[in-house]
């Protein structure tokens, strides 16, 4: 039962709910595919948890450094995207030369 206080909010949210309902119904099959996958991955996540907890002090220690470096990384991002196509262009050449370097 809706109380007098929540009724105006309920009425306000109803059009949004009606608008989102078709999208929810559309996504239901995808949701049904993802749920079994989640339960497949869950044991692995549980298995990795102790390791994650062990790494927590290191993570906390590295966080200030990461925060210092983050603006620089963001600044370099455009350059990275400029160089990326060139990298992919040169990749075939690298694989041609690699056997010669190994010999």
PADRENDO-467630 format. One record per residue (C-alpha): residue in three letters; chain; x, y, z. Coordinates in steps of 0.001 Angstrom, whole numbers, plus 500000, padded with zeros to 6 digits. Layout:
BEGIN
<rec code="ALA" unit="A" X="X" Y="Y" Z="Z"/>
...
***
This chain:
BEGIN
<rec code="UNK" unit="A" X="500000" Y="500000" Z="500000"/>
<rec code="UNK" unit="A" X="501327" Y="503399" Z="499028"/>
<rec code="UNK" unit="A" X="501543" Y="505974" Z="501768"/>
<rec code="UNK" unit="A" X="500417" Y="509567" Z="501356"/>
<rec code="UNK" unit="A" X="504070" Y="510694" Z="501276"/>
<rec code="UNK" unit="A" X="505203" Y="508352" Z="498513"/>
<rec code="UNK" unit="A" X="502128" Y="508684" Z="496303"/>
<rec code="UNK" unit="A" X="503221" Y="511962" Z="494592"/>
<rec code="UNK" unit="A" X="506626" Y="510463" Z="493874"/>
<rec code="UNK" unit="A" X="505016" Y="507313" Z="492524"/>
<rec code="UNK" unit="A" X="502781" Y="509364" Z="490213"/>
<rec code="UNK" unit="A" X="505783" Y="511407" Z="489077"/>
<rec code="UNK" unit="A" X="507837" Y="508281" Z="488281"/>
<rec code="UNK" unit="A" X="505055" Y="506355" Z="486535"/>
<rec code="UNK" unit="A" X="505551" Y="507913" Z="483043"/>
<rec code="UNK" unit="A" X="509270" Y="507124" Z="483217"/>
<rec code="UNK" unit="A" X="508523" Y="503564" Z="484255"/>
<rec code="UNK" unit="A" X="506088" Y="503157" Z="481348"/>
<rec code="UNK" unit="A" X="508674" Y="504637" Z="478977"/>
<rec code="UNK" unit="A" X="511396" Y="502235" Z="480189"/>
<rec code="UNK" unit="A" X="509236" Y="499101" Z="480194"/>
<rec code="UNK" unit="A" X="509632" Y="498281" Z="476456"/>
<rec code="UNK" unit="A" X="513397" Y="498635" Z="476769"/>
<rec code="UNK" unit="A" X="513392" Y="496339" Z="479788"/>
<rec code="UNK" unit="A" X="511337" Y="493736" Z="477900"/>
<rec code="UNK" unit="A" X="513705" Y="494047" Z="474926"/>
<rec code="UNK" unit="A" X="516743" Y="493443" Z="477142"/>
<rec code="UNK" unit="A" X="515258" Y="490461" Z="478984"/>
<rec code="UNK" unit="A" X="516664" Y="487816" Z="476576"/>
<rec code="UNK" unit="A" X="520129" Y="489328" Z="476919"/>
<rec code="UNK" unit="A" X="519735" Y="489347" Z="480681"/>
<rec code="UNK" unit="A" X="518828" Y="485655" Z="480577"/>
<rec code="UNK" unit="A" X="522068" Y="484949" Z="478672"/>
<rec code="UNK" unit="A" X="524207" Y="486988" Z="481053"/>
<rec code="UNK" unit="A" X="522910" Y="485445" Z="484307"/>
<rec code="UNK" unit="A" X="524267" Y="481911" Z="483621"/>
<rec code="UNK" unit="A" X="527557" Y="483439" Z="482521"/>
<rec code="UNK" unit="A" X="527728" Y="485363" Z="485770"/>
<rec code="UNK" unit="A" X="527282" Y="482154" Z="487764"/>
<rec code="UNK" unit="A" X="530017" Y="480490" Z="485703"/>
<rec code="UNK" unit="A" X="532439" Y="483311" Z="486548"/>
<rec code="UNK" unit="A" X="531390" Y="483669" Z="490192"/>
<rec code="UNK" unit="A" X="533456" Y="480704" Z="491517"/>
<rec code="UNK" unit="A" X="536540" Y="482143" Z="489841"/>
<rec code="UNK" unit="A" X="535863" Y="485549" Z="491392"/>
<rec code="UNK" unit="A" X="535460" Y="483952" Z="494817"/>
<rec code="UNK" unit="A" X="538686" Y="482000" Z="494285"/>
<rec code="UNK" unit="A" X="540542" Y="485225" Z="493401"/>
<rec code="UNK" unit="A" X="539188" Y="487192" Z="496373"/>
<rec code="UNK" unit="A" X="541950" Y="486287" Z="498876"/>
<rec code="UNK" unit="A" X="544576" Y="487291" Z="496327"/>
<rec code="UNK" unit="A" X="542761" Y="490593" Z="495742"/>
<rec code="UNK" unit="A" X="542682" Y="491276" Z="499469"/>
<rec code="UNK" unit="A" X="546419" Y="490559" Z="499682"/>
<rec code="UNK" unit="A" X="547061" Y="493086" Z="496908"/>
<rec code="UNK" unit="A" X="545006" Y="495802" Z="498610"/>
<rec code="UNK" unit="A" X="547912" Y="497366" Z="500579"/>
<rec code="UNK" unit="A" X="549944" Y="497630" Z="497371"/>
<rec code="UNK" unit="A" X="546959" Y="499169" Z="495589"/>
<rec code="UNK" unit="A" X="546567" Y="501765" Z="498358"/>
<rec code="UNK" unit="A" X="550308" Y="502489" Z="498232"/>
<rec code="UNK" unit="A" X="550231" Y="503008" Z="494436"/>
<rec code="UNK" unit="A" X="547077" Y="505131" Z="494389"/>
<rec code="UNK" unit="A" X="548792" Y="508520" Z="495043"/>
<rec code="UNK" unit="A" X="551265" Y="507831" Z="492242"/>
<rec code="UNK" unit="A" X="548434" Y="506898" Z="489905"/>
<rec code="UNK" unit="A" X="546617" Y="510129" Z="490772"/>
<rec code="UNK" unit="A" X="549813" Y="512103" Z="490015"/>
<rec code="UNK" unit="A" X="550286" Y="510381" Z="486645"/>
<rec code="UNK" unit="A" X="546639" Y="510460" Z="485552"/>
<rec code="UNK" unit="A" X="546640" Y="514077" Z="484219"/>
<rec code="UNK" unit="A" X="549727" Y="513296" Z="482164"/>
<rec code="UNK" unit="A" X="548071" Y="510165" Z="480767"/>
<rec code="UNK" unit="A" X="544986" Y="512145" Z="479815"/>
<rec code="UNK" unit="A" X="547192" Y="514779" Z="478179"/>
<rec code="UNK" unit="A" X="548997" Y="512097" Z="476124"/>
<rec code="UNK" unit="A" X="545823" Y="510356" Z="474954"/>
<rec code="UNK" unit="A" X="545414" Y="512397" Z="471728"/>
<rec code="UNK" unit="A" X="549014" Y="511630" Z="470790"/>
<rec code="UNK" unit="A" X="548402" Y="507958" Z="471454"/>
<rec code="UNK" unit="A" X="545466" Y="507936" Z="469034"/>
<rec code="UNK" unit="A" X="547597" Y="509709" Z="466419"/>
<rec code="UNK" unit="A" X="550353" Y="507098" Z="466701"/>
<rec code="UNK" unit="A" X="548055" Y="504061" Z="466888"/>
<rec code="UNK" unit="A" X="547245" Y="503902" Z="463127"/>
<rec code="UNK" unit="A" X="550943" Y="504155" Z="462346"/>
<rec code="UNK" unit="A" X="551637" Y="501287" Z="464725"/>
<rec code="UNK" unit="A" X="549106" Y="499056" Z="462961"/>
<rec code="UNK" unit="A" X="550557" Y="500060" Z="459603"/>
<rec code="UNK" unit="A" X="554044" Y="498993" Z="460683"/>
<rec code="UNK" unit="A" X="552976" Y="495746" Z="462358"/>
<rec code="UNK" unit="A" X="553133" Y="493626" Z="459148"/>
<rec code="UNK" unit="A" X="556618" Y="494931" Z="458478"/>
<rec code="UNK" unit="A" X="557668" Y="493994" Z="461993"/>
<rec code="UNK" unit="A" X="556515" Y="490407" Z="461470"/>
<rec code="UNK" unit="A" X="558431" Y="490250" Z="458180"/>
<rec code="UNK" unit="A" X="561638" Y="491447" Z="459845"/>
<rec code="UNK" unit="A" X="561252" Y="489393" Z="463031"/>
<rec code="UNK" unit="A" X="562450" Y="486060" Z="461536"/>
<rec code="UNK" unit="A" X="565561" Y="487828" Z="460259"/>
<rec code="UNK" unit="A" X="566272" Y="489214" Z="463718"/>
<rec code="UNK" unit="A" X="565871" Y="485824" Z="465382"/>
<rec code="UNK" unit="A" X="568411" Y="484119" Z="463090"/>
***
